[in-house]
Amino acid sequence: MNEAIEFLRQYGAIVLFAVVFVEQIGLPIPAIPVLVAAGVLAGTGSMNLWVALGVTVSAALAADWIWFELGRRRGRRVLDWLCRIALEPDSCVRRTETFFHTHGPYSLVLAKFIPGLSTIAPPLAGIVGLGAPLFLLYDGLGAVLWAGSSVWVGYIFSDQLEQAFAFSGHLAPIATIGVLAALAGYVLYKARYRHRQLRSVPRIRIEELLEKLKTEQAPLLIDVRSAAPAEAETVIPGALRMSLDDLTRRHHELPRHGDLVLYCGCPDDVASAQGTLFLRERGFTRVWPLAGGIEAWHRYKEAVGYQNDTARPAIVLEQLA
């Protein structure tokens, strides 16, 4: 924090804008310490408080507008790309989409305070077709609250914080190295563990699924995408819509001795693989994720002009009802 204050004291608003913009664009650079430092400088008269707030809000809006436009122009591909770089890609897709579709544009006001949603909310707003004026209104209000909460902390407690920074200056290097090492170790462990776990789940290929659909004991297809995206997009005919949250509550309704095939629209089939692991842990032995998910289904249909007979899956759904 001492370094952040001195850096801001020398370079001022330009550095503040750059740090906030880079963090909001998605790079792992923490902006909160810089915002608090800006508040400290404003409290000691070295920086204008309103300039600090204006620069912070402008930088956040600039980054969010880029993601908003990418969401409008590129659709879900932008969201899938963002979630590929997350440690919890299944949660990234499922929880953020559910939160956004539940709260609508109001979620933009709180997005910057919720880990995982800050960068994903703007492209989601573009994907669902939110108008630019509404986006700027709600996102701007969220940026003001987010910037103000950190800058005002530094401003109000500027005297006490400067004394605390001076005292902690000697301990900061050791503490920083320890925290960074622990964080890096956790990230590597988590990423490696999840990669191995989800990659180890056997997938069923689209060709194998189609062959099974022709048999007397056709598998039950389960669409594990969150409800709102599933309603907006094409689903595999006859599939049962059951998000991962629903799956945890209603898995007892599923047939234990029949074939179950889960599919999603997420990177590396992570949501359907996670659902498969959940069901196998509860005694389901004939369950697989569909390799490639809904996109594999669309590609195969376009390639061969396949038309699915939905009679058998529909019968299974009637039996469940």
Sequence and secondary structure as in RCSB ss.txt:
>XXXX:A:sequence
MNEAIEFLRQYGAIVLFAVVFVEQIGLPIPAIPVLVAAGVLAGTGSMNLWVALGVTVSAALAADWIWFELGRRRG
RRVLDWLCRIALEPDSCVRRTETFFHTHGPYSLVLAKFIPGLSTIAPPLAGIVGLGAPLFLLYDGLGAVLWAGSS
VWVGYIFSDQLEQAFAFSGHLAPIATIGVLAALAGYVLYKARYRHRQLRSVPRIRIEELLEKLKTEQAPLLIDVR
SAAPAEAETVIPGALRMSLDDLTRRHHELPRHGDLVLYCGCPDDVASAQGTLFLRERGFTRVWPLAGGIEAWHRY
KEAVGYQNDTARPAIVLEQLA
>XXXX:A:secstr
 HHHHHHHHHHTHHHHHHHHHHHHHT S   HHHHHHHHHHHHTTSS HHHHHHHHHHHHHHHHHHHHHHHHHHT
HHHHHHHHHTSSSHHHHHHHHHHHHHHHGGGHHHHGGGSTTTTTTHHHHHHHTT  HHHHHHHHHHHHHHHHHHH
HHHHHHTHHHHHHHHHHHTTTHHHHHHHHHHHHHHHHHHHHHHHHHHHHTS  B HHHHHHHHTSSS  EEEE S
 HHHHHHS   TT EE  HHHHHHHGGGS SSS EEEE SSGGGHHHHHHHHHHHHTT  SEEEBTTHHHHHHHH
HHHH      HHHHHHHHHH 
